[in-house]
Amino acid sequence: MNIGMNINSLPVTAVGMGIGVDYILYVVDRVRLEVPRVGGDIIQGIRKAISTTGMAVTFTATTMIAGIIPWYFMSSLRFSAEMAILLAILLVTHWLSALA
């Protein structure tokens, strides 16, 4: 989309990265709790963690993305619109990466 990466877009990418890290921390913490509960089976623990925490991460991500997307269409400032789409792309990428 030809969005320039410069000093002005750095805070937006930092926010996107911080939120993305939170998604994976939720999943990893849940895996850590579920593996002992299923008798030490790592694969079964991961499946259980994704089936429970995955819904919470999906709900959080879609809520945040749904709040950011209108900013792209409603902003009269080009920079604000570009940063909204950049943040939305980052959140979608981190959301899908956390569940993959």
DSSP file (Angstrom, degrees, kcal/mol; ACC not computed):
  #  RESIDUE AA STRUCTURE BP1 BP2  ACC     N-H-->O    O-->H-N    N-H-->O    O-->H-N    TCO  KAPPA ALPHA  PHI   PSI    X-CA   Y-CA   Z-CA
    1    1 A M              0   0    0      0, 0.0     3,-0.1     0, 0.0    81,-0.0   0.000 360.0 360.0 360.0   7.2    0.0    0.0    0.0
    2    2 A N        +     0   0    0      1,-0.2     2,-0.6     0, 0.0     0, 0.0   0.851 360.0 166.1  60.1  38.3    3.1    2.2   -0.2
    3    3 A I        -     0   0    0     79,-0.1    -1,-0.2     1,-0.0     2,-0.2  -0.763  35.0-127.3 -85.2 122.7    3.0    3.2    3.4
    4    4 A G        -     0   0    0     -2,-0.6     2,-0.8    -3,-0.1     5,-0.1  -0.490   9.8-142.8 -73.7 136.2    6.2    4.8    4.3
    5    5 A M        +     0   0    0     -2,-0.2     2,-0.2     3,-0.1    -1,-0.1  -0.878  47.9 128.8 -98.7 109.2    8.1    3.5    7.3
    6    6 A N  S >> S-     0   0    0     -2,-0.8     4,-0.8     0, 0.0     3,-0.7  -0.733  75.3 -70.3-144.0-169.2    9.7    6.5    9.0
    7    7 A I  T 34 S+     0   0    0      1,-0.2     3,-0.2    -2,-0.2    -2,-0.0   0.769 126.6  57.7 -64.9 -25.4   10.0    8.1   12.4
    8    8 A N  T 34 S+     0   0    0      1,-0.2     4,-0.3     2,-0.1    -1,-0.2   0.799 107.7  45.3 -74.9 -29.1    6.4    9.2   12.3
    9    9 A S  T <> S+     0   0    0     -3,-0.7     4,-2.1     1,-0.2     5,-0.2   0.542  89.6  89.5 -91.1  -6.9    5.1    5.6   11.9
   10   10 A L  H  X S+     0   0    0     -4,-0.8     4,-2.3     1,-0.2     5,-0.2   0.905  84.0  51.2 -59.0 -46.3    7.3    4.2   14.6
   11   11 A P  H  > S+     0   0    0      0, 0.0     4,-2.0     0, 0.0    -1,-0.2   0.883 110.2  50.7 -61.0 -35.7    4.9    4.7   17.5
   12   12 A V  H  > S+     0   0    0     -4,-0.3     4,-2.3     2,-0.2    -2,-0.2   0.921 111.4  46.6 -67.7 -43.2    2.1    3.0   15.6
   13   13 A T  H  X S+     0   0    0     -4,-2.1     4,-2.4     1,-0.2    -1,-0.2   0.862 110.1  54.8 -67.7 -33.1    4.2    0.0   14.8
   14   14 A A  H  X S+     0   0    0     -4,-2.3     4,-2.3    -5,-0.2    -1,-0.2   0.907 109.0  47.3 -65.2 -40.8    5.4   -0.1   18.5
   15   15 A V  H  X S+     0   0    0     -4,-2.0     4,-2.3     2,-0.2     5,-0.2   0.929 112.4  50.0 -64.2 -45.0    1.8   -0.3   19.7
   16   16 A G  H  X S+     0   0    0     -4,-2.3     4,-2.1     1,-0.2    -2,-0.2   0.895 111.8  47.8 -60.8 -40.9    1.0   -3.0   17.1
   17   17 A M  H  X S+     0   0    0     -4,-2.4     4,-2.3     2,-0.2    -1,-0.2   0.907 110.3  52.2 -67.3 -41.4    4.0   -5.0   18.2
   18   18 A G  H  X S+     0   0    0     -4,-2.3     4,-1.4     1,-0.2    -2,-0.2   0.908 112.1  45.0 -62.2 -42.3    3.1   -4.7   21.9
   19   19 A I  H  X S+     0   0    0     -4,-2.3     4,-1.5     1,-0.2    -1,-0.2   0.895 111.4  53.6 -68.9 -39.3   -0.4   -5.9   21.3
   20   20 A G  H  X S+     0   0    0     -4,-2.1     4,-1.4    -5,-0.2    -2,-0.2   0.873 105.5  53.2 -62.8 -38.0    0.7   -8.7   19.1
   21   21 A V  H  X S+     0   0    0     -4,-2.3     4,-2.0     1,-0.2    -1,-0.2   0.875 104.0  57.7 -64.8 -36.6    3.1   -9.9   21.8
   22   22 A D  H  X S+     0   0    0     -4,-1.4     4,-2.1     1,-0.2    -1,-0.2   0.894 101.2  56.2 -60.7 -40.0    0.2  -10.0   24.3
   23   23 A Y  H  X S+     0   0    0     -4,-1.5     4,-1.7     1,-0.2    -1,-0.2   0.942 110.3  42.9 -58.1 -48.6   -1.7  -12.4   22.1
   24   24 A I  H  X S+     0   0    0     -4,-1.4     4,-2.9     1,-0.2     5,-0.2   0.835 109.6  57.9 -71.1 -30.8    1.0  -15.0   22.0
   25   25 A L  H  X S+     0   0    0     -4,-2.0     4,-2.3     2,-0.2    -1,-0.2   0.894 105.2  51.3 -64.5 -38.3    1.7  -14.6   25.8
   26   26 A Y  H  X S+     0   0    0     -4,-2.1     4,-1.8     2,-0.2    -2,-0.2   0.933 113.9  44.0 -60.8 -45.3   -1.9  -15.5   26.5
   27   27 A V  H  X S+     0   0    0     -4,-1.7     4,-2.4     2,-0.2    -2,-0.2   0.930 114.1  48.2 -68.1 -45.9   -1.6  -18.6   24.3
   28   28 A V  H  X S+     0   0    0     -4,-2.9     4,-2.4     1,-0.2    -1,-0.2   0.897 111.0  51.1 -64.2 -40.0    1.8  -19.7   25.7
   29   29 A D  H  X S+     0   0    0     -4,-2.3     4,-1.5    -5,-0.2    -1,-0.2   0.903 110.8  49.0 -63.6 -39.3    0.7  -19.2   29.3
   30   30 A R  H  X S+     0   0    0     -4,-1.8     4,-2.4    -5,-0.2    -2,-0.2   0.888 109.4  51.6 -68.0 -37.7   -2.4  -21.3   28.6
   31   31 A V  H  X S+     0   0    0     -4,-2.4     4,-2.3     1,-0.2    -2,-0.2   0.923 107.4  54.2 -61.5 -43.2   -0.3  -24.1   27.0
   32   32 A R  H  < S+     0   0    0     -4,-2.4    -1,-0.2     1,-0.2    -2,-0.2   0.852 113.7  42.0 -59.9 -35.5    1.9  -24.0   30.1
   33   33 A L  H  X S+     0   0    0     -4,-1.5     4,-0.7    -5,-0.1    -1,-0.2   0.836 115.4  48.7 -79.7 -33.9   -1.1  -24.6   32.3
   34   34 A E  H  X S+     0   0    0     -4,-2.4     4,-1.6     1,-0.2     6,-0.2   0.815  95.7  68.9 -80.6 -31.3   -2.8  -27.2   30.1
   35   35 A V  H ><>S+     0   0    0     -4,-2.3     5,-2.7     1,-0.2     3,-0.5   0.930 103.7  43.5 -58.7 -48.0    0.1  -29.6   29.4
   36   36 A P  H >45S+     0   0    0      0, 0.0     3,-1.3     0, 0.0    -1,-0.2   0.857 109.9  58.6 -64.6 -30.8    0.3  -30.8   33.1
   37   37 A R  H 3<5S+     0   0    0     -4,-0.7    -2,-0.2     1,-0.3    -3,-0.1   0.797 106.0  47.8 -68.0 -28.0   -3.6  -31.1   33.2
   38   38 A V  T <<5S-     0   0    0     -4,-1.6     3,-0.5    -3,-0.5    -1,-0.3   0.164 129.0 -92.6 -99.4  18.6   -3.6  -33.5   30.2
   39   39 A G  T < 5S-     0   0    0     -3,-1.3    -2,-0.1     1,-0.2     3,-0.1   0.729  75.3 -58.4  83.8  23.0   -0.9  -35.7   31.7
   40   40 A G  S   <S+     0   0    0     -5,-2.7     2,-0.8     1,-0.3    -1,-0.2   0.460  89.5 144.0  88.6   0.8    2.2  -34.1   30.0
   41   41 A D     >  -     0   0    0     -3,-0.5     4,-2.2    -6,-0.4    -1,-0.3  -0.654  33.0-164.9 -77.0 110.0    1.0  -34.6   26.4
   42   42 A I  H  > S+     0   0    0     -2,-0.8     4,-2.5     2,-0.2     5,-0.2   0.910  84.4  50.1 -65.5 -43.9    2.3  -31.5   24.7
   43   43 A I  H  > S+     0   0    0      1,-0.2     4,-2.2     2,-0.2    -1,-0.2   0.928 113.6  45.3 -62.4 -45.6    0.2  -31.9   21.5
   44   44 A Q  H  > S+     0   0    0      1,-0.2     4,-2.3     2,-0.2    -1,-0.2   0.876 112.2  52.9 -65.8 -37.1   -3.0  -32.4   23.5
   45   45 A G  H  X S+     0   0    0     -4,-2.2     4,-2.4     2,-0.2    -2,-0.2   0.892 109.1  48.9 -64.9 -40.4   -2.1  -29.5   25.8
   46   46 A I  H  X S+     0   0    0     -4,-2.5     4,-2.7     2,-0.2     5,-0.2   0.917 111.1  49.9 -65.7 -43.3   -1.6  -27.2   22.8
   47   47 A R  H  X S+     0   0    0     -4,-2.2     4,-2.1     1,-0.2    -2,-0.2   0.920 112.7  46.8 -61.3 -43.3   -4.9  -28.3   21.2
   48   48 A K  H  X S+     0   0    0     -4,-2.3     4,-1.3     2,-0.2     5,-0.2   0.909 113.1  49.2 -65.3 -41.5   -6.7  -27.6   24.5
   49   49 A A  H  X>S+     0   0    0     -4,-2.4     4,-2.7     1,-0.2     5,-0.7   0.915 112.3  47.0 -65.2 -43.8   -5.0  -24.2   25.0
   50   50 A I  H  X5S+     0   0    0     -4,-2.7     4,-1.1     1,-0.2     5,-0.3   0.884 109.7  54.2 -66.4 -37.6   -5.9  -23.1   21.4
   51   51 A S  H  <5S+     0   0    0     -4,-2.1    -1,-0.2    -5,-0.2     4,-0.2   0.800 121.7  29.3 -68.8 -26.1   -9.5  -24.2   21.7
   52   52 A T  H  X5S+     0   0    0     -4,-1.3     4,-0.9    -3,-0.2     3,-0.4   0.893 129.9  33.1 -96.6 -55.6  -10.0  -22.2   24.9
   53   53 A T  H  X5S+     0   0    0     -4,-2.7     4,-2.7    -5,-0.2     5,-0.3   0.791 107.7  70.5 -73.8 -27.2   -7.6  -19.2   24.7
   54   54 A G  H  X<S+     0   0    0     -4,-1.1     4,-2.4    -5,-0.7    -1,-0.2   0.864  97.2  51.2 -58.1 -37.1   -8.0  -19.0   20.9
   55   55 A M  H  > S+     0   0    0     -3,-0.4     4,-2.5    -5,-0.3    -1,-0.2   0.903 110.8  47.9 -67.2 -40.6  -11.6  -17.8   21.3
   56   56 A A  H  X S+     0   0    0     -4,-0.9     4,-2.4     2,-0.2    -2,-0.2   0.912 113.6  46.8 -66.5 -42.4  -10.5  -15.0   23.8
   57   57 A V  H  X S+     0   0    0     -4,-2.7     4,-2.8     2,-0.2     5,-0.2   0.912 113.1  50.1 -65.3 -42.2   -7.6  -13.9   21.5
   58   58 A T  H  X S+     0   0    0     -4,-2.4     4,-2.6    -5,-0.3     5,-0.3   0.915 111.4  48.2 -62.6 -43.7  -10.0  -13.9   18.5
   59   59 A F  H  X S+     0   0    0     -4,-2.5     4,-1.9     2,-0.2    -2,-0.2   0.926 114.2  46.1 -62.6 -45.2  -12.6  -11.9   20.3
   60   60 A T  H  X S+     0   0    0     -4,-2.4     4,-2.2     2,-0.2    -2,-0.2   0.926 114.8  47.0 -63.4 -45.8  -10.0   -9.3   21.5
   61   61 A A  H  X S+     0   0    0     -4,-2.8     4,-2.8     1,-0.2     5,-0.2   0.928 113.0  47.0 -64.9 -46.3   -8.4   -9.0   18.1
   62   62 A T  H  X S+     0   0    0     -4,-2.6     4,-2.4    -5,-0.2    -1,-0.2   0.869 111.4  52.5 -66.8 -34.5  -11.6   -8.6   16.2
   63   63 A T  H  X S+     0   0    0     -4,-1.9     4,-1.2    -5,-0.3    -1,-0.2   0.928 113.3  43.3 -64.1 -44.9  -12.9   -6.1   18.6
   64   64 A M  H  X S+     0   0    0     -4,-2.2     4,-1.1     2,-0.2    -2,-0.2   0.910 115.3  48.2 -68.6 -41.7   -9.7   -4.0   18.3
   65   65 A I  H  X S+     0   0    0     -4,-2.8     4,-2.4     1,-0.2     3,-0.5   0.899 108.5  54.8 -66.0 -39.9   -9.6   -4.3   14.5
   66   66 A A  H  < S+     0   0    0     -4,-2.4    -1,-0.2     1,-0.2    -2,-0.2   0.810 108.8  49.4 -64.2 -28.6  -13.2   -3.4   14.2
   67   67 A G  H  < S+     0   0    0     -4,-1.2     4,-0.3    -5,-0.2    -1,-0.2   0.725 114.4  44.4 -80.1 -21.7  -12.6   -0.2   16.1
   68   68 A I  H >X S+     0   0    0     -4,-1.1     3,-0.9    -3,-0.5     4,-0.8   0.825  98.6  68.6 -91.8 -35.4   -9.6    0.8   14.0
   69   69 A I  H >X S+     0   0    0     -4,-2.4     3,-1.2     1,-0.3     4,-1.1   0.881  94.7  55.4 -57.4 -44.1  -10.9    0.1   10.5
   70   70 A P  H 3> S+     0   0    0      0, 0.0     4,-2.7     0, 0.0     5,-0.3   0.832  98.0  65.6 -59.5 -28.3  -13.5    2.9   10.5
   71   71 A W  H <> S+     0   0    0     -3,-0.9     4,-1.5    -4,-0.3    -2,-0.2   0.859  97.6  54.9 -59.1 -36.0  -10.6    5.3   11.3
   72   72 A Y  H << S+     0   0    0     -3,-1.2    -1,-0.2    -4,-0.8    -3,-0.1   0.911 115.6  36.3 -64.0 -43.4   -9.2    4.5    7.9
   73   73 A F  H  < S+     0   0    0     -4,-1.1    -2,-0.2     1,-0.2    -1,-0.2   0.789 121.3  44.4 -82.6 -28.3  -12.3    5.4    6.0
   74   74 A M  H  < S+     0   0    0     -4,-2.7     2,-0.3    -5,-0.2    -2,-0.2   0.630  87.0 100.4 -95.0 -14.6  -13.4    8.4    8.2
   75   75 A S     <  -     0   0    0     -4,-1.5     6,-0.0    -5,-0.3    -4,-0.0  -0.545  51.4-163.7 -77.8 132.7  -10.1   10.2    8.6
   76   76 A S  S    S+     0   0    0     -2,-0.3     2,-0.5     4,-0.0    -1,-0.1   0.572  71.4  85.3 -88.6  -9.4   -9.6   13.2    6.4
   77   77 A L  S  > S-     0   0    0      1,-0.2     4,-2.1     2,-0.0     5,-0.2  -0.817  71.5-148.5 -93.4 127.2   -5.9   13.2    7.2
   78   78 A R  H  > S+     0   0    0     -2,-0.5     4,-2.7     1,-0.2     5,-0.2   0.900  97.0  53.2 -60.5 -42.5   -3.9   10.8    4.9
   79   79 A F  H  > S+     0   0    0      1,-0.2     4,-2.5     2,-0.2    -1,-0.2   0.919 109.2  48.4 -62.0 -43.8   -1.3   10.1    7.6
   80   80 A S  H  > S+     0   0    0      1,-0.2     4,-2.0     2,-0.2    -1,-0.2   0.903 112.3  49.1 -62.8 -40.6   -4.0    9.0   10.1
   81   81 A A  H  X S+     0   0    0     -4,-2.1     4,-2.1     2,-0.2    -2,-0.2   0.915 111.8  48.6 -65.4 -42.8   -5.7    6.8    7.5
   82   82 A E  H  X S+     0   0    0     -4,-2.7     4,-2.3     1,-0.2    -2,-0.2   0.897 111.6  49.2 -64.7 -39.6   -2.4    5.2    6.6
   83   83 A M  H  X S+     0   0    0     -4,-2.5     4,-2.5     2,-0.2    -1,-0.2   0.846 108.4  54.5 -69.6 -32.3   -1.5    4.5   10.2
   84   84 A A  H  X S+     0   0    0     -4,-2.0     4,-2.3     2,-0.2    -2,-0.2   0.931 111.4  43.7 -64.8 -44.9   -5.0    3.1   10.9
   85   85 A I  H  X S+     0   0    0     -4,-2.1     4,-2.4     2,-0.2    -2,-0.2   0.876 113.0  52.7 -69.7 -35.3   -4.5    0.6    8.0
   86   86 A L  H  X S+     0   0    0     -4,-2.3     4,-2.4     2,-0.2    -2,-0.2   0.932 111.3  46.2 -62.3 -45.8   -1.0   -0.2    9.1
   87   87 A L  H  X S+     0   0    0     -4,-2.5     4,-2.5     2,-0.2    -2,-0.2   0.892 112.2  50.9 -65.1 -39.6   -2.1   -0.9   12.7
   88   88 A A  H  X S+     0   0    0     -4,-2.3     4,-2.4     2,-0.2    -1,-0.2   0.913 110.5  49.0 -64.2 -42.4   -5.0   -3.1   11.4
   89   89 A I  H  X S+     0   0    0     -4,-2.4     4,-2.4     1,-0.2    -2,-0.2   0.917 111.8  49.5 -63.1 -42.9   -2.6   -5.1    9.2
   90   90 A L  H  X S+     0   0    0     -4,-2.4     4,-2.6     1,-0.2     5,-0.2   0.919 111.3  48.9 -61.7 -43.5   -0.3   -5.6   12.2
   91   91 A L  H  X S+     0   0    0     -4,-2.5     4,-2.4     2,-0.2    -2,-0.2   0.899 111.8  48.2 -65.9 -40.2   -3.1   -6.7   14.4
   92   92 A V  H  X S+     0   0    0     -4,-2.4     4,-2.5     2,-0.2     5,-0.3   0.926 112.6  49.5 -64.5 -43.4   -4.4   -9.2   11.9
   93   93 A T  H  X S+     0   0    0     -4,-2.4     4,-2.1     1,-0.2    -2,-0.2   0.924 114.4  43.7 -62.0 -45.2   -0.9  -10.6   11.3
   94   94 A H  H  X S+     0   0    0     -4,-2.6     4,-2.1     2,-0.2    -1,-0.2   0.865 112.0  53.8 -69.8 -35.4   -0.2  -11.0   15.0
   95   95 A W  H  X S+     0   0    0     -4,-2.4     4,-1.1    -5,-0.2    -2,-0.2   0.950 113.3  41.7 -62.7 -49.2   -3.6  -12.4   15.7
   96   96 A L  H  X S+     0   0    0     -4,-2.5     4,-0.8     1,-0.2    -2,-0.2   0.857 113.7  53.4 -69.0 -34.1   -3.2  -15.1   13.0
   97   97 A S  H  < S+     0   0    0     -4,-2.1     3,-0.4    -5,-0.3    -1,-0.2   0.871 105.2  54.4 -67.3 -36.1    0.4  -15.8   14.0
   98   98 A A  H  < S+     0   0    0     -4,-2.1    -1,-0.2     1,-0.2    -2,-0.2   0.820 114.0  41.0 -67.0 -30.1   -0.6  -16.3   17.7
   99   99 A L  H  <        0   0    0     -4,-1.1    -1,-0.2     1,-0.2    -2,-0.2   0.515 360.0 360.0 -96.7  -5.3   -3.1  -19.0   16.6
  100  100 A A     <        0   0    0     -4,-0.8    -1,-0.2    -3,-0.4    -2,-0.1   0.483 360.0 360.0 -80.3 360.0   -1.0  -20.7   14.0
